[in-house]
Amino acid sequence: MVIRDAHSLGIGLRAARLKAGLTQAELAERSGVSRRTIINVENGHSAGEIGRIITIARALGLVMVLEEASNTGDVGIDLKWGDL
């Protein structure tokens, strides 16, 4: 999934959380952030620091890859399962 803004980042993280069978509270505990932070990020209100977002992604077994999109020249972030 290519992340173009805070909203699509939230959608991607929520989808990964649900796929993992975790509640927001369980993900908060696993990633060491508050449930409120999880809620804010999932709703596209990720004004928080990128470090917290990366921590949440890692707790879901995701890595974030910054790469240039080949057909548009836009830069996006791609969420992928597993380690690179």
KOLGU-4560 file (N, C-alpha, C; in nm, 3 decimals, padded with zeros to 5 digits):
<recs>
<n_xx: 00.085 n_yy: -00.118 n_zz: 00.000 ca_xx: 00.000 ca_yy: 00.000 ca_zz: 00.000 c_xx: 00.089 c_yy: 00.123 c_zz: 00.000 mol: A seq: 1 type: MET>
<n_xx: 00.066 n_yy: 00.212 n_zz: -00.093 ca_xx: 00.142 ca_yy: 00.336 ca_zz: -00.099 c_xx: 00.072 c_yy: 00.441 c_zz: -00.013 mol: A seq: 2 type: VAL>
<n_xx: 00.149 n_yy: 00.504 n_zz: 00.073 ca_xx: 00.098 ca_yy: 00.606 ca_zz: 00.164 c_xx: 00.122 c_yy: 00.743 c_zz: 00.103 mol: A seq: 3 type: ILE>
<n_xx: 00.015 n_yy: 00.816 n_zz: 00.078 ca_xx: 00.028 ca_yy: 00.948 ca_zz: 00.017 c_xx: 00.000 c_yy: 01.062 c_zz: 00.115 mol: A seq: 4 type: ARG>
<n_xx: -00.067 n_yy: 01.030 n_zz: 00.225 ca_xx: -00.101 ca_yy: 01.133 ca_zz: 00.323 c_xx: -00.134 c_yy: 01.065 c_zz: 00.456 mol: A seq: 5 type: ASP>
<n_xx: -00.165 n_yy: 01.146 n_zz: 00.557 ca_xx: -00.193 ca_yy: 01.093 ca_zz: 00.691 c_xx: -00.315 c_yy: 01.003 c_zz: 00.690 mol: A seq: 6 type: ALA>
<n_xx: -00.414 n_yy: 01.034 n_zz: 00.607 ca_xx: -00.536 ca_yy: 00.953 ca_zz: 00.602 c_xx: -00.505 c_yy: 00.813 c_zz: 00.548 mol: A seq: 7 type: HIS>
<n_xx: -00.431 n_yy: 00.804 n_zz: 00.440 ca_xx: -00.402 ca_yy: 00.671 ca_zz: 00.385 c_xx: -00.308 c_yy: 00.593 c_zz: 00.477 mol: A seq: 8 type: SER>
<n_xx: -00.223 n_yy: 00.662 n_zz: 00.550 ca_xx: -00.139 ca_yy: 00.595 ca_zz: 00.650 c_xx: -00.227 c_yy: 00.532 c_zz: 00.757 mol: A seq: 9 type: LEU>
<n_xx: -00.324 n_yy: 00.606 n_zz: 00.806 ca_xx: -00.416 ca_yy: 00.554 ca_zz: 00.907 c_xx: -00.494 c_yy: 00.435 c_zz: 00.858 mol: A seq: 10 type: GLY>
<n_xx: -00.541 n_yy: 00.441 n_zz: 00.733 ca_xx: -00.615 ca_yy: 00.329 ca_zz: 00.675 c_xx: -00.527 c_yy: 00.205 c_zz: 00.669 mol: A seq: 11 type: ILE>
<n_xx: -00.402 n_yy: 00.223 n_zz: 00.626 ca_xx: -00.310 ca_yy: 00.109 ca_zz: 00.616 c_xx: -00.279 c_yy: 00.047 c_zz: 00.750 mol: A seq: 12 type: GLY>
<n_xx: -00.255 n_yy: 00.131 n_zz: 00.850 ca_xx: -00.224 ca_yy: 00.079 ca_zz: 00.984 c_xx: -00.346 c_yy: 00.012 c_zz: 01.047 mol: A seq: 13 type: LEU>
<n_xx: -00.464 n_yy: 00.070 n_zz: 01.027 ca_xx: -00.586 ca_yy: 00.008 ca_zz: 01.080 c_xx: -00.608 c_yy: -00.129 c_zz: 01.014 mol: A seq: 14 type: ARG>
<n_xx: -00.591 n_yy: -00.137 n_zz: 00.882 ca_xx: -00.609 ca_yy: -00.264 ca_zz: 00.812 c_xx: -00.510 c_yy: -00.369 c_zz: 00.864 mol: A seq: 15 type: ALA>
<n_xx: -00.387 n_yy: -00.328 n_zz: 00.887 ca_xx: -00.286 ca_yy: -00.422 ca_zz: 00.939 c_xx: -00.320 c_yy: -00.466 c_zz: 01.080 mol: A seq: 16 type: ALA>
<n_xx: -00.371 n_yy: -00.373 n_zz: 01.162 ca_xx: -00.409 ca_yy: -00.408 ca_zz: 01.300 c_xx: -00.523 c_yy: -00.510 c_zz: 01.300 mol: A seq: 17 type: ARG>
<n_xx: -00.623 n_yy: -00.485 n_zz: 01.217 ca_xx: -00.736 ca_yy: -00.577 ca_zz: 01.210 c_xx: -00.693 c_yy: -00.713 c_zz: 01.155 mol: A seq: 18 type: LEU>
<n_xx: -00.607 n_yy: -00.713 n_zz: 01.056 ca_xx: -00.557 ca_yy: -00.839 ca_zz: 01.001 c_xx: -00.482 c_yy: -00.919 c_zz: 01.107 mol: A seq: 19 type: LYS>
<n_xx: -00.411 n_yy: -00.847 n_zz: 01.196 ca_xx: -00.337 ca_yy: -00.911 ca_zz: 01.304 c_xx: -00.428 c_yy: -00.954 c_zz: 01.419 mol: A seq: 20 type: ALA>
<n_xx: -00.555 n_yy: -00.914 n_zz: 01.414 ca_xx: -00.650 ca_yy: -00.952 ca_zz: 01.518 c_xx: -00.629 c_yy: -00.878 c_zz: 01.649 mol: A seq: 21 type: GLY>
<n_xx: -00.576 n_yy: -00.755 n_zz: 01.640 ca_xx: -00.548 ca_yy: -00.677 ca_zz: 01.760 c_xx: -00.651 c_yy: -00.567 c_zz: 01.780 mol: A seq: 22 type: LEU>
<n_xx: -00.681 n_yy: -00.539 n_zz: 01.906 ca_xx: -00.761 ca_yy: -00.422 ca_zz: 01.938 c_xx: -00.667 c_yy: -00.302 c_zz: 01.941 mol: A seq: 23 type: THR>
<n_xx: -00.726 n_yy: -00.184 n_zz: 01.946 ca_xx: -00.642 ca_yy: -00.064 ca_zz: 01.959 c_xx: -00.564 c_yy: -00.068 c_zz: 02.090 mol: A seq: 24 type: GLN>
<n_xx: -00.626 n_yy: -00.113 n_zz: 02.195 ca_xx: -00.558 ca_yy: -00.121 ca_zz: 02.326 c_xx: -00.441 c_yy: -00.219 c_zz: 02.322 mol: A seq: 25 type: ALA>
<n_xx: -00.461 n_yy: -00.334 n_zz: 02.256 ca_xx: -00.353 ca_yy: -00.433 ca_zz: 02.246 c_xx: -00.236 c_yy: -00.379 c_zz: 02.164 mol: A seq: 26 type: GLU>
<n_xx: -00.267 n_yy: -00.310 n_zz: 02.055 ca_xx: -00.161 ca_yy: -00.252 ca_zz: 01.974 c_xx: -00.088 c_yy: -00.142 c_zz: 02.050 mol: A seq: 27 type: LEU>
<n_xx: -00.163 n_yy: -00.063 n_zz: 02.126 ca_xx: -00.101 ca_yy: 00.042 ca_zz: 02.206 c_xx: -00.002 c_yy: -00.019 c_zz: 02.306 mol: A seq: 28 type: ALA>
<n_xx: -00.044 n_yy: -00.125 n_zz: 02.372 ca_xx: 00.045 ca_yy: -00.190 ca_zz: 02.468 c_xx: 00.167 c_yy: -00.249 c_zz: 02.398 mol: A seq: 29 type: GLU>
<n_xx: 00.145 n_yy: -00.316 n_zz: 02.287 ca_xx: 00.255 ca_yy: -00.379 ca_zz: 02.213 c_xx: 00.355 c_yy: -00.277 c_zz: 02.160 mol: A seq: 30 type: ARG>
<n_xx: 00.307 n_yy: -00.161 n_zz: 02.119 ca_xx: 00.395 ca_yy: -00.062 ca_zz: 02.059 c_xx: 00.446 c_yy: 00.043 c_zz: 02.158 mol: A seq: 31 type: SER>
<n_xx: 00.389 n_yy: 00.043 n_zz: 02.280 ca_xx: 00.437 ca_yy: 00.137 ca_zz: 02.382 c_xx: 00.388 c_yy: 00.279 c_zz: 02.364 mol: A seq: 32 type: GLY>
<n_xx: 00.275 n_yy: 00.296 n_zz: 02.297 ca_xx: 00.213 ca_yy: 00.428 ca_zz: 02.284 c_xx: 00.074 c_yy: 00.420 c_zz: 02.344 mol: A seq: 33 type: VAL>
<n_xx: 00.010 n_yy: 00.534 n_zz: 02.360 ca_xx: -00.124 ca_yy: 00.535 ca_zz: 02.419 c_xx: -00.229 c_yy: 00.491 c_zz: 02.316 mol: A seq: 34 type: SER>
<n_xx: -00.341 n_yy: 00.444 n_zz: 02.368 ca_xx: -00.453 ca_yy: 00.409 ca_zz: 02.279 c_xx: -00.499 c_yy: 00.532 c_zz: 02.203 mol: A seq: 35 type: ARG>
<n_xx: -00.496 n_yy: 00.648 n_zz: 02.266 ca_xx: -00.535 ca_yy: 00.774 ca_zz: 02.201 c_xx: -00.446 c_yy: 00.799 c_zz: 02.079 mol: A seq: 36 type: ARG>
<n_xx: -00.317 n_yy: 00.768 n_zz: 02.090 ca_xx: -00.226 ca_yy: 00.785 ca_zz: 01.975 c_xx: -00.268 c_yy: 00.694 c_zz: 01.861 mol: A seq: 37 type: THR>
<n_xx: -00.302 n_yy: 00.568 n_zz: 01.894 ca_xx: -00.347 ca_yy: 00.473 ca_zz: 01.792 c_xx: -00.472 c_yy: 00.527 c_zz: 01.723 mol: A seq: 38 type: ILE>
<n_xx: -00.567 n_yy: 00.574 n_zz: 01.801 ca_xx: -00.691 ca_yy: 00.630 ca_zz: 01.747 c_xx: -00.661 c_yy: 00.747 c_zz: 01.654 mol: A seq: 39 type: ILE>
<n_xx: -00.577 n_yy: 00.839 n_zz: 01.699 ca_xx: -00.544 ca_yy: 00.957 ca_zz: 01.619 c_xx: -00.477 c_yy: 00.918 c_zz: 01.487 mol: A seq: 40 type: ASN>
<n_xx: -00.381 n_yy: 00.827 n_zz: 01.493 ca_xx: -00.311 ca_yy: 00.785 ca_zz: 01.371 c_xx: -00.408 c_yy: 00.716 c_zz: 01.276 mol: A seq: 41 type: VAL>
<n_xx: -00.490 n_yy: 00.625 n_zz: 01.327 ca_xx: -00.585 ca_yy: 00.554 ca_zz: 01.241 c_xx: -00.687 c_yy: 00.647 c_zz: 01.177 mol: A seq: 42 type: GLU>
<n_xx: -00.717 n_yy: 00.758 n_zz: 01.242 ca_xx: -00.813 ca_yy: 00.855 ca_zz: 01.187 c_xx: -00.747 c_yy: 00.962 c_zz: 01.102 mol: A seq: 43 type: ASN>
<n_xx: -00.619 n_yy: 00.947 n_zz: 01.074 ca_xx: -00.551 ca_yy: 01.042 ca_zz: 00.987 c_xx: -00.505 c_yy: 01.168 c_zz: 01.056 mol: A seq: 44 type: GLY>
<n_xx: -00.510 n_yy: 01.170 n_zz: 01.188 ca_xx: -00.466 ca_yy: 01.285 ca_zz: 01.265 c_xx: -00.327 c_yy: 01.259 c_zz: 01.319 mol: A seq: 45 type: HIS>
<n_xx: -00.237 n_yy: 01.220 n_zz: 01.230 ca_xx: -00.104 ca_yy: 01.179 ca_zz: 01.273 c_xx: -00.008 c_yy: 01.297 c_zz: 01.282 mol: A seq: 46 type: SER>
<n_xx: -00.049 n_yy: 01.396 n_zz: 01.358 ca_xx: 00.038 ca_yy: 01.511 ca_zz: 01.377 c_xx: 00.154 c_yy: 01.475 c_zz: 01.469 mol: A seq: 47 type: ALA>
<n_xx: 00.148 n_yy: 01.355 n_zz: 01.525 ca_xx: 00.255 ca_yy: 01.310 ca_zz: 01.614 c_xx: 00.384 c_yy: 01.287 c_zz: 01.539 mol: A seq: 48 type: GLY>
<n_xx: 00.486 n_yy: 01.259 n_zz: 01.612 ca_xx: 00.617 ca_yy: 01.241 ca_zz: 01.551 c_xx: 00.625 c_yy: 01.111 c_zz: 01.471 mol: A seq: 49 type: GLU>
<n_xx: 00.703 n_yy: 01.112 n_zz: 01.366 ca_xx: 00.717 ca_yy: 00.997 ca_zz: 01.279 c_xx: 00.771 c_yy: 00.875 c_zz: 01.353 mol: A seq: 50 type: ILE>
<n_xx: 00.851 n_yy: 00.897 n_zz: 01.455 ca_xx: 00.906 ca_yy: 00.786 ca_zz: 01.532 c_xx: 00.798 c_yy: 00.700 c_zz: 01.594 mol: A seq: 51 type: GLY>
<n_xx: 00.692 n_yy: 00.762 n_zz: 01.644 ca_xx: 00.581 ca_yy: 00.686 ca_zz: 01.702 c_xx: 00.509 c_yy: 00.606 c_zz: 01.595 mol: A seq: 52 type: ARG>
<n_xx: 00.491 n_yy: 00.665 n_zz: 01.479 ca_xx: 00.423 ca_yy: 00.595 ca_zz: 01.370 c_xx: 00.506 c_yy: 00.475 c_zz: 01.325 mol: A seq: 53 type: ILE>
<n_xx: 00.636 n_yy: 00.491 n_zz: 01.315 ca_xx: 00.722 ca_yy: 00.379 ca_zz: 01.277 c_xx: 00.716 c_yy: 00.271 c_zz: 01.384 mol: A seq: 54 type: ILE>
<n_xx: 00.713 n_yy: 00.309 n_zz: 01.512 ca_xx: 00.703 ca_yy: 00.212 ca_zz: 01.621 c_xx: 00.574 c_yy: 00.132 c_zz: 01.611 mol: A seq: 55 type: THR>
<n_xx: 00.464 n_yy: 00.199 n_zz: 01.580 ca_xx: 00.335 ca_yy: 00.131 ca_zz: 01.564 c_xx: 00.342 c_yy: 00.034 c_zz: 01.446 mol: A seq: 56 type: ILE>
<n_xx: 00.397 n_yy: 00.079 n_zz: 01.335 ca_xx: 00.410 ca_yy: -00.008 ca_zz: 01.217 c_xx: 00.495 c_yy: -00.131 c_zz: 01.249 mol: A seq: 57 type: ALA>
<n_xx: 00.605 n_yy: -00.111 n_zz: 01.318 ca_xx: 00.692 ca_yy: -00.224 ca_zz: 01.353 c_xx: 00.620 c_yy: -00.323 c_zz: 01.445 mol: A seq: 58 type: ARG>
<n_xx: 00.537 n_yy: -00.272 n_zz: 01.536 ca_xx: 00.461 ca_yy: -00.360 ca_zz: 01.626 c_xx: 00.362 c_yy: -00.446 c_zz: 01.547 mol: A seq: 59 type: ALA>
<n_xx: 00.327 n_yy: -00.402 n_zz: 01.428 ca_xx: 00.237 ca_yy: -00.478 ca_zz: 01.341 c_xx: 00.314 c_yy: -00.565 c_zz: 01.243 mol: A seq: 60 type: LEU>
<n_xx: 00.446 n_yy: -00.566 n_zz: 01.254 ca_xx: 00.527 ca_yy: -00.646 ca_zz: 01.164 c_xx: 00.546 c_yy: -00.582 c_zz: 01.028 mol: A seq: 61 type: GLY>
<n_xx: 00.531 n_yy: -00.448 n_zz: 01.021 ca_xx: 00.545 ca_yy: -00.376 ca_zz: 00.896 c_xx: 00.676 c_yy: -00.299 c_zz: 00.893 mol: A seq: 62 type: LEU>
<n_xx: 00.726 n_yy: -00.279 n_zz: 00.775 ca_xx: 00.836 ca_yy: -00.186 ca_zz: 00.753 c_xx: 00.783 c_yy: -00.077 c_zz: 00.660 mol: A seq: 63 type: VAL>
<n_xx: 00.838 n_yy: 00.041 n_zz: 00.671 ca_xx: 00.797 ca_yy: 00.151 ca_zz: 00.584 c_xx: 00.912 c_yy: 00.180 c_zz: 00.489 mol: A seq: 64 type: MET>
<n_xx: 00.879 n_yy: 00.184 n_zz: 00.361 ca_xx: 00.979 ca_yy: 00.203 ca_zz: 00.258 c_xx: 00.946 c_yy: 00.332 c_zz: 00.184 mol: A seq: 65 type: VAL>
<n_xx: 01.042 n_yy: 00.423 n_zz: 00.178 ca_xx: 01.025 ca_yy: 00.546 ca_zz: 00.102 c_xx: 01.085 c_yy: 00.523 c_zz: -00.035 mol: A seq: 66 type: LEU>
<n_xx: 01.004 n_yy: 00.538 n_zz: -00.139 ca_xx: 01.054 ca_yy: 00.513 ca_zz: -00.274 c_xx: 00.984 c_yy: 00.605 c_zz: -00.372 mol: A seq: 67 type: GLU>
<n_xx: 01.050 n_yy: 00.631 n_zz: -00.482 ca_xx: 00.992 ca_yy: 00.714 ca_zz: -00.587 c_xx: 00.900 c_yy: 00.627 c_zz: -00.673 mol: A seq: 68 type: GLU>
<n_xx: 00.781 n_yy: 00.675 n_zz: -00.696 ca_xx: 00.688 ca_yy: 00.603 ca_zz: -00.782 c_xx: 00.737 c_yy: 00.614 c_zz: -00.926 mol: A seq: 69 type: ALA>
<n_xx: 00.747 n_yy: 00.502 n_zz: -00.994 ca_xx: 00.809 ca_yy: 00.498 ca_zz: -01.126 c_xx: 00.731 c_yy: 00.573 c_zz: -01.232 mol: A seq: 70 type: SER>
<n_xx: 00.599 n_yy: 00.575 n_zz: -01.224 ca_xx: 00.523 ca_yy: 00.634 ca_zz: -01.333 c_xx: 00.486 c_yy: 00.780 c_zz: -01.313 mol: A seq: 71 type: ASN>
<n_xx: 00.493 n_yy: 00.830 n_zz: -01.191 ca_xx: 00.450 ca_yy: 00.968 ca_zz: -01.168 c_xx: 00.562 c_yy: 01.059 c_zz: -01.119 mol: A seq: 72 type: THR>
<n_xx: 00.668 n_yy: 01.001 n_zz: -01.068 ca_xx: 00.774 ca_yy: 01.083 ca_zz: -01.011 c_xx: 00.743 c_yy: 01.127 c_zz: -00.869 mol: A seq: 73 type: GLY>
<n_xx: 00.621 n_yy: 01.095 n_zz: -00.820 ca_xx: 00.586 ca_yy: 01.128 ca_zz: -00.682 c_xx: 00.663 c_yy: 01.039 c_zz: -00.587 mol: A seq: 74 type: ASP>
<n_xx: 00.689 n_yy: 01.091 n_zz: -00.469 ca_xx: 00.751 ca_yy: 01.009 ca_zz: -00.365 c_xx: 00.641 c_yy: 00.962 c_zz: -00.273 mol: A seq: 75 type: VAL>
<n_xx: 00.642 n_yy: 00.835 n_zz: -00.239 ca_xx: 00.541 ca_yy: 00.781 ca_zz: -00.148 c_xx: 00.607 c_yy: 00.689 c_zz: -00.048 mol: A seq: 76 type: GLY>
<n_xx: 00.532 n_yy: 00.649 n_zz: 00.051 ca_xx: 00.578 ca_yy: 00.552 ca_zz: 00.149 c_xx: 00.499 c_yy: 00.426 c_zz: 00.127 mol: A seq: 77 type: ILE>
<n_xx: 00.567 n_yy: 00.315 n_zz: 00.123 ca_xx: 00.502 ca_yy: 00.187 ca_zz: 00.101 c_xx: 00.513 c_yy: 00.104 c_zz: 00.228 mol: A seq: 78 type: ASP>
<n_xx: 00.400 n_yy: 00.053 n_zz: 00.277 ca_xx: 00.401 ca_yy: -00.035 ca_zz: 00.394 c_xx: 00.410 c_yy: -00.179 c_zz: 00.347 mol: A seq: 79 type: LEU>
<n_xx: 00.506 n_yy: -00.252 n_zz: 00.397 ca_xx: 00.524 ca_yy: -00.391 ca_zz: 00.357 c_xx: 00.538 c_yy: -00.478 c_zz: 00.481 mol: A seq: 80 type: LYS>
<n_xx: 00.490 n_yy: -00.603 n_zz: 00.471 ca_xx: 00.504 ca_yy: -00.697 ca_zz: 00.581 c_xx: 00.645 c_yy: -00.749 c_zz: 00.587 mol: A seq: 81 type: TRP>
<n_xx: 00.695 n_yy: -00.772 n_zz: 00.708 ca_xx: 00.823 ca_yy: -00.839 ca_zz: 00.727 c_xx: 00.941 c_yy: -00.748 c_zz: 00.727 mol: A seq: 82 type: GLY>
<n_xx: 01.058 n_yy: -00.809 n_zz: 00.733 ca_xx: 01.182 ca_yy: -00.735 ca_zz: 00.737 c_xx: 01.241 c_yy: -00.721 c_zz: 00.598 mol: A seq: 83 type: ASP>
<n_xx: 01.311 n_yy: -00.614 n_zz: 00.577 ca_xx: 01.382 ca_yy: -00.596 ca_zz: 00.451 c_xx: 01.526 c_yy: -00.627 c_zz: 00.469 mol: A seq: 84 type: LEU>
</recs>
